[in-house]
Amino acid sequence: MFQDNERGKIRRRSILRTVSRAGRVALLGCILVACGGTAATPTTVPATAAPTATAAAAAPTATTATSGAATATTAATSAPTVASAATATTEATSAPVAGDQVVNMLWTDTSNLRQPLIADFTKATGIKVNQVQVQYNELLDKINTSVQGGGDVDVVEMDTIWTAQFASAGWIDDLSTQIDDPLKKDIPASALGAVTYQGKIYGMPWYNSAKHLFYNAKLLKDAGFSSPPTTLDEFTQQAQATTKPGHQWGSVWGWKQAEGLVCDWVAIMFTNKDAQILDENGKAVFNTHGGTEALQWMVDMLYKYKAADPASLEYTEADVQKAFQTGTYALTYNWEGDLPADNDPTQSKAAPNVRVALLPGSKDVRSSSVNGSEGWAILKQAKHKEAAWKLLQYMASPAWQKKSAIIAGDYPILSSLYSDPDLQKQVQDFSVYGEQFKYLAIRPQVPGYAQKSDIIQKHLHEALLGKVSPKDAMDAAAAEVNNASNAP
Amino acid sequence: MARPAVLPYTKPVRRRERNGELSERALGLILLAPMVLMLLLVVGYPLIDSLWLSLHRANLASPEQGQPFIYLGNYIHAFGQPAFWYAIQRTLYFTVISVAIELGLGLLFAVLLNERFRGNLGARLAMILPWALLTVSNGVLWAWILNPTYGIFNATLVNLGVLQAPKSWLSDTFWTMNMIILADVWKTVPNMTLLLLAGLQPISADLYEAADVDGATRWQKFTGITLPLLRPVILVAVALRTIGAFRVFDIIYVLTGNGGPADSTKVISFYDYDQAFHYLFFGYGAAISWLITAFMLVLIVLYTRLLRSEVEV
């Protein structure tokens, strides 16, 4: 290896040459390994392998530690949280099956607001909880892959729009007999309806949820309005008055092509008392029952009245919250739970002026919002069903519900808690929340909702971009929804 | 007798090993066996299974329908879907433009970095850095840069007076795809540059000196010497990048979430992902993957044909 000179000594140059050769080989090896995941493999492996690998890689890495700085897209990540997310997923998939002292849950508490509640549960029952956390927009995919891939998840967070799909596909347990009557009586119909399919209860309600009107009281007062709008026309008026081009906007929305867009559209649509999305046979009728008018109002807000920030078209609800916290927007629709952060001076420049009110209605309808209640479901394939049921019971108990309302802004599912004096004192604008539940629109609970919603989102977005007229967009959406078969 | 021009070919006799040692050939096979086995399991089995699945109707959200065998039903359905063809069109747009830009920039950087100048090593390091980013990180980075409220891209353009007000790039059906191309090209040019730089090494300096003697200009040297000699490397690099670009998924997922404003960035991988993972049409999804494979096979065959031609200087 080392060349000797005549006197047999090892020469420095030959050592350097050998070391540099080895170094170059190592570097090349590292580069090849690093780029092995990109274009360098022209094999004929079908592309399902690629999306599976990248989806599985994207989902665990797409968590955030706190919602402090990272928003922009639904997959914000940073180096330290990638490591912790990887440990979280490996923990979840390698949980010991030792006698139901452990349960694996999948949810979206990426801001870690509800961790103290989990700690309370473990203290009360001694059951360890392994959590997998993803952003909401990835939750459905994660549940799909967990069920198909036989993962180790026991309990999953289930949005109201998925109950029908999970139940009809036979993925979740029927809990009708396990939830006792006193509990059923204490839960409002909107929360129970979110987890019911064909008369059977397939999950435990977790929280009531609805969109609310968030307003910056200071900006409205400066423009001369002492109370928030109660109809869509008043909303337009107030938004126009508070729009100062270059400085502030009257309203900001989460109108990226995602489920949030459909939620807003439904909330606006149901200010019309004849609104309907699907008829009894499941055929799309939204284009003739309020959908077109709602879309027209949304388009006008952007282009005619110019009272909505055009950036709304790339914002999700998380982005909307971030934007609202800059204090340069007057009105917005968003889910509950934002208020504590919006009025926290360390996070929000809009503090302490943010208030909540009922969403605007019309002359026929007092207020119109959309039901976003979520529940918890136990997967049929779960290995720790006892512990899972104990977790669900705890989550429906006053202990969890009350504390969650205070620290996370979750609405209790227990009607009795709405008259609780503590909550009324500690949670800002608490009485408003209970009132909104009387005016909730429900998105269709049908299997195949995901596909129908995607179709509607696409057409809504096209109209919002000004590419087609609202009427053409809605008609095309209705036609496509009616054509969308369940299987090719 | 004249010596024959070519020695007669004699088949090598296989020596029997005397003391039970493995012959080289057997040793080779044994060493290869684990890898072959793994390839069969990880690549071969899913391939066959996926092909078989694509011939069935498999809707996992409706298990009561079973999984009937429907011959080429999924493929015929794909050809009838305008969404499928639109996705192919978006994919081709992305592939053609992104590979063209990468090739142009890659050639430029490779030729530049091939020169001797002070700081050449630093320049090479700087050039290769974007490649070290994860695609997901790259996507988030660009999403923040392009954000209308706090992004630096809009801030710069507004300050320079190019824009009147911040523009929402990622909600514009024309610009979103181009911004994704920008983000992807920024990350992948180092790959191309490296390949081309490696291809430039064997070109002897004598050729350039001879051209100088003949009075060739720089451009003539480039088109007469560099490009023809680089042709095989260019073709390989372009072939690899085309296949990679055709399969693009993660940058689009990160930047747009679901195929962009009005489906304008829904490339074929994304369409496949939606069908298979969102709607759980697994049979259809498998069929689409095989169609993607077929498209890429066509491209590979084209490139191989091009590669076979001789190169003369």
Interface residues (C-beta under 8 A of the other chain):
Chain A: I31 A34 C35 T38 A39 A40 P42 T43 T44 V45 P46 A47 T48 A49 A50 P51 T54 A55 A57 A58 T61 A62 A70 A72 T73 T74 A75 A76 T77 N137 L140 D141 N144 T145 Q148 Q165 S168 A169 G170 P245 G246 K256 Q257 A258 P310 A311 L313 E314 T316 K322 A323 T326 P447 G448 A450 Q451 D454 K458 H461 E462 L465 K467 N486 A487 P488
Chain B: V43 P46 L47 S50 R57 N59 L60 A61 S62 P63 Q65 G73 N74 H77 A78 W131 A132 V136 S137 G139 V140 A143 W144 N147 P148 T149 A165 P166 S168 L170 S171 D172 T173 T188 N191 L194 A239 L240 R241 I243 G244 A245 R247 F249 D250 Y253 V254 L255 T256 G257 N258 G259 G260 P261 A262 D263 I268 S269 D272 Y273 D274 A276 F277 H278 Y279 L280 F281 G283 Y284 G285 A286 I288 S289 W290 I292 T293 M296 L297 I300
